[in-house]
Amino acid sequence: MQTLSANNMLRSAISLLLLLAALSACQHDDGAAPLPTENSVYYWRTTWHLDSTEAAFLSNHGIHRVFCRYFDVVMGDDGQPTPNATIRFPLADSASATVGKTGSTALVPTVYITEDCMRLAPRGGWPHLAEKLVKRIVQMNDTHDLPPARELQIDCDYTLRSRQTYYNFLSQVRTEASRHGMALSITIRLHQLSMPAPPADYGVLMVYNTGDPKNFAQRNPILDIRDVQPYMRYLADYPLPLAAAYPVYHWQRTIGTVRIEHSVEAKEILAAKRMIERERPDMGNTIVIYSLDKENINRYDNETFSEIYSR
């Protein structure tokens, strides 16, 4: 009887392993890999257009994934979340028209949601809002003759106050996105590393906007490695696959009669990259830069971008 029981237990264990393997295979086949190893970039403008410098940049650095902001979700005058600043895809015969259509470079629809949208349940509930959001992305791709997206990214500066509501919303988005063959990625800010991980396939850690813009006299608010260091203790054990996003943009503000400008030196970006990859080496596999723009490209030499994207 003991031998029979042991055999039964062994057969049950084998059956369970086979079932898990089958489920894993199905999950792999019905969508993109959760964390692809490839060079990526953000596109954060309201009209889709690449000039020759930007198109060449994608080609020269082997960038095959563009996280493209499709629209924002903001609190409307009626107290309900509403889309805002939707990107335009004008017809064009330039290089920009082929990106996302040829298969060599994929567009990842990215939606920025303001934190105040997460404070009260929307009319119809969170499943309804998630359905509307995903449906809008699908319709935008259909309208502009873009291939079906394999991934959707949500960007939100959530806080402890809004975290649980936001995570509930993400669960609904993830369910709805999977019905359309899309994985779900999300952005992670440094201060959010101390919280439980959101329900998503992977996160992109934003290694920028690290400081207080009002404190510009002491620290560079775009990126100062001294502001990144305190969060490193959370990184190694953060229970979600992570990519890393680094800044190449420029800030210009006028305070009173004084114009303040900020950009990040290449050595500071590379120092942050080395520090992060010491704590979590796998974060060197998928690098994103923010953001694709001719001025940003011309701010650094080609070798700097090659080092940022190096593995």
Secondary structure, DSSP 8 states (H G I E B T S, - for coil): -HHHHHHHHHHHHHHHHHHHHHHHHHHHHTS--SS--SEEEEE--SB----HHHHHHHHHTTEEEEEEEEEEEEE-TTSSEEEES--B-----SGGGTTTTSSSSEEEEEEEE-GGGGSS--TT-HHHHHHHHHHHHHHHHHHTT----SEEEEE----TTTHHHHHHHHHHHHHHHHHTT-EEEEEEEGGGGGS---SSSEEEEE----S-GGGTTTS-SS--HHHHGGGHHHHTT-SS-EEEEEE--EEEEEETTEEEEEE--HHHHHHHHHHHHHH-GGGGSSEEEE---HHHHHHS-HHHHHHHH--
